[in-house]
């Protein structure tokens, strides 16, 4: 019986690894700014970091601003990477 359990667990781990590699990388298009002080809220020059709502990734102020500036290009490239049937449903 232990042999079968081990064999089944090993098979489940392999399918989990394979499923994890097929997911596309997050394009970080939903960036939320964060400030250290309440009085600074709304002032874009005093943003301390950005957080992606999709993957919860955290980025410095400079990284976040760079991503926001190049967002249109990143979205276009992410759409090119989609399979044809997914591109048609997103339009």
Secondary structure, DSSP 8 states (H G I E B T S, - for coil): -HHHHHHHHHHHHHHHHHHHHTS-------EEEE-SSGGGTT-GGG--EEEETTT--EEEHHHHHHHHHTHHHHHHHHHHHS-HHHHHHH-
